[in-house]
Amino acid sequence: MSEKIESYAKSWNVPSHKTMIITGGNSGVGFELIRHVLRRDYRIIMAVRSLERGNKAREKLLEEFPSAQIEVWHLDLASLDGIHSFCEKVIRDGVDFDVFYCNAGVYRIPYQEGPYGVEMTVWVNFVANYVLYEKLREYAGSLPHQVRWIQTSSVVARFGKFKESDFFPGERYNKIKAYENSKAAVNGLFLRMVEDCRNSNILPLTVHPGTTHTPLIEKAYPKKGINRAAQIFVRSIFHSPEKASLSTLYVLREEIQQPCFCGPRGLFHMSGYPKIYKLYKGNLKGMDKIFAKLKEILAETEYKDKGGC
Ligand SMILES: NC(=O)c1ccc[n+]([C@@H]2O[C@H](COP(=O)([O-])OP(=O)(O)OC[C@H]3O[C@@H](n4cnc5c(N)ncnc54)[C@H](OP(=O)(O)O)[C@@H]3O)[C@@H](O)[C@H]2O)c1
């Protein structure tokens, strides 16, 4: 880790010896956040879709932090059954978590359908996080301490507006728009959680890591032809995953006791050290209708049988 970044964050009052569940985390921003919190003796549960990639990441972390407590659990957010089994295991094992960090996401993927035929970007980035929250909020609410529930948004959420038709775009699918809209929906979910959790021990938080050079971008722009030039450009203007992960570390500070939105302070909030800023809400009207539609979609089949709302 760069000394400059670590020394910047060193003075932050981030309580140690907490337990964090993180979705993804085997690479990119999530991986770097894990390194930050392992310096503070966190116990980590990495919820990953590939156990192979998860275990590789764990081994790498153990080289740096030999006595760290890191567990790797399977969670494919693209599978509703997978989400159910994961949540059941958290509850059955009585995991006493302090932080639930919804970090995993996809960007600019080819058109695919997730459960119920919902478009996959929307499913993984938004719906899966909604289901995790619905399934675990009662359990999290019963824990005898504060639980920080962190969503991952993006600065591009500002350009999105989630509509009912975005669940099933079919031929109208646009990779970039799907991402923007899914992250706008994440901001809508954050506002909903703020209402829901007003009198509970759950503290909803949302972070934007900044535009960051990670595998997410490499997968979206494979190094061929014009994309090779795009990669070079991206490397020159994006900031590092280490710096990007500071947005999340920032909201783990003791001083943060209210729901908030945190991201880089630089130009257009694209890169730089973190700060708290106001969430842009101009595009979030009508989200109530979206949650009603989502409930309808999920209630249609077995979700209801499995104890969802
Ligand atoms: N990079 C940026 O410029 C940027 C900007 C704004 C917001 N973000 C957000 O930051 C978060 C982290 O992204 P990153 O940039 O660090 O990229 P990353 O390294 O690709 O991390 C994404 C993580 O999500 C996991 N994932 C994807 N689909 C999944 C699924 N179906 N089930 C479980 N896990 C799944 C990936 O697992 P695999 O390794 O198995 O693919 C990986 O661990 C994402 O939510 C992203 O939208 C990134």
The ligand as an SDF file (V2000), in Angstrom:
LIG
                    3D

 48 52  0  0  0  0  0  0  0  0999 V2000
  -14.0720    1.0910  -11.0660 N   0  0  0  0  0  0  0  0  0  0  0  0
  -14.7880    2.2010  -11.1190 C   0  0  0  0  0  0  0  0  0  0  0  0
  -14.4290    3.1870  -11.8210 O   0  0  0  0  0  0  0  0  0  0  0  0
  -16.0560    2.3210  -10.3140 C   0  0  0  0  0  0  0  0  0  0  0  0
  -16.6970    3.5700  -10.2980 C   0  0  0  0  0  0  0  0  0  0  0  0
  -17.8650    3.6870   -9.5550 C   0  0  0  0  0  0  0  0  0  0  0  0
  -18.3710    2.6020   -8.8770 C   0  0  0  0  0  0  0  0  0  0  0  0
  -17.7260    1.4020   -8.9160 N   0  0  0  0  0  0  0  0  0  0  0  0
  -18.3190    0.2910   -8.1950 C   0  0  0  0  0  0  0  0  0  0  0  0
  -17.3770   -0.2480   -7.2760 O   0  0  0  0  0  0  0  0  0  0  0  0
  -17.7250   -1.6170   -7.0070 C   0  0  0  0  0  0  0  0  0  0  0  0
  -16.4720   -2.4700   -7.0640 C   0  0  0  0  0  0  0  0  0  0  0  0
  -16.0170   -2.5010   -8.3980 O   0  0  0  0  0  0  0  0  0  0  0  0
  -14.4640   -2.5240   -8.8090 P   0  0  0  0  0  0  0  0  0  0  0  0
  -14.2440   -1.3530   -9.6790 O   0  0  0  0  0  0  0  0  0  0  0  0
  -13.6380   -2.7440   -7.6270 O   0  0  0  0  0  0  0  0  0  0  0  0
  -14.4260   -3.7840   -9.7970 O   0  0  0  0  0  0  0  0  0  0  0  0
  -14.0560   -5.3370   -9.5920 P   0  0  0  0  0  0  0  0  0  0  0  0
  -12.6650   -5.4630   -9.1100 O   0  0  0  0  0  0  0  0  0  0  0  0
  -14.4430   -5.9990  -10.8580 O   0  0  0  0  0  0  0  0  0  0  0  0
  -15.0260   -5.7710   -8.4150 O   0  0  0  0  0  0  0  0  0  0  0  0
  -16.3370   -6.1930   -8.6450 C   0  0  0  0  0  0  0  0  0  0  0  0
  -16.5880   -7.3550   -7.7420 C   0  0  0  0  0  0  0  0  0  0  0  0
  -17.9510   -7.7580   -7.9320 O   0  0  0  0  0  0  0  0  0  0  0  0
  -17.9570   -9.1630   -8.0590 C   0  0  0  0  0  0  0  0  0  0  0  0
  -19.1480   -9.6470   -8.7590 N   0  0  0  0  0  0  0  0  0  0  0  0
  -19.5660   -9.3610   -9.9940 C   0  0  0  0  0  0  0  0  0  0  0  0
  -20.6870  -10.0540  -10.2740 N   0  0  0  0  0  0  0  0  0  0  0  0
  -20.9760  -10.7950   -9.1740 C   0  0  0  0  0  0  0  0  0  0  0  0
  -21.9830  -11.7240   -8.8460 C   0  0  0  0  0  0  0  0  0  0  0  0
  -22.9250  -12.0800   -9.7230 N   0  0  0  0  0  0  0  0  0  0  0  0
  -21.9790  -12.2830   -7.6150 N   0  0  0  0  0  0  0  0  0  0  0  0
  -21.0220  -11.9720   -6.7110 C   0  0  0  0  0  0  0  0  0  0  0  0
  -20.0290  -11.1110   -6.9720 N   0  0  0  0  0  0  0  0  0  0  0  0
  -20.0000  -10.5310   -8.2020 C   0  0  0  0  0  0  0  0  0  0  0  0
  -16.6710   -9.4620   -8.8310 C   0  0  0  0  0  0  0  0  0  0  0  0
  -16.3710  -10.8360   -8.7800 O   0  0  0  0  0  0  0  0  0  0  0  0
  -15.4780  -11.5390   -9.9330 P   0  0  0  0  0  0  0  0  0  0  0  0
  -14.0540  -11.1990   -9.6060 O   0  0  0  0  0  0  0  0  0  0  0  0
  -15.8100  -12.9630   -9.7630 O   0  0  0  0  0  0  0  0  0  0  0  0
  -15.8950  -10.9610  -11.2560 O   0  0  0  0  0  0  0  0  0  0  0  0
  -15.7100   -8.5700   -8.0620 C   0  0  0  0  0  0  0  0  0  0  0  0
  -15.3090   -9.1890   -6.8630 O   0  0  0  0  0  0  0  0  0  0  0  0
  -18.7910   -1.9930   -8.0360 C   0  0  0  0  0  0  0  0  0  0  0  0
  -20.0690   -1.9460   -7.4050 O   0  0  0  0  0  0  0  0  0  0  0  0
  -18.6980   -0.8860   -9.0690 C   0  0  0  0  0  0  0  0  0  0  0  0
  -19.9290   -0.6660   -9.7350 O   0  0  0  0  0  0  0  0  0  0  0  0
  -16.5660    1.2360   -9.6130 C   0  0  0  0  0  0  0  0  0  0  0  0
  1  2  1  0
  2  3  2  0
  2  4  1  0
  4  5  1  0
  4 48  2  0
  5  6  2  0
  6  7  1  0
  7  8  2  0
  8  9  1  0
  8 48  1  0
  9 10  1  0
  9 46  1  0
 10 11  1  0
 11 12  1  0
 11 44  1  0
 12 13  1  0
 13 14  1  0
 14 15  2  0
 14 16  1  0
 14 17  1  0
 17 18  1  0
 18 19  2  0
 18 20  1  0
 18 21  1  0
 21 22  1  0
 22 23  1  0
 23 24  1  0
 23 42  1  0
 24 25  1  0
 25 26  1  0
 25 36  1  0
 26 27  1  0
 26 35  1  0
 27 28  2  0
 28 29  1  0
 29 30  1  0
 29 35  2  0
 30 31  1  0
 30 32  2  0
 32 33  1  0
 33 34  2  0
 34 35  1  0
 36 37  1  0
 36 42  1  0
 37 38  1  0
 38 39  2  0
 38 40  1  0
 38 41  1  0
 42 43  1  0
 44 45  1  0
 44 46  1  0
 46 47  1  0
M  CHG  2   8   1  16  -1
M  END
$$$$
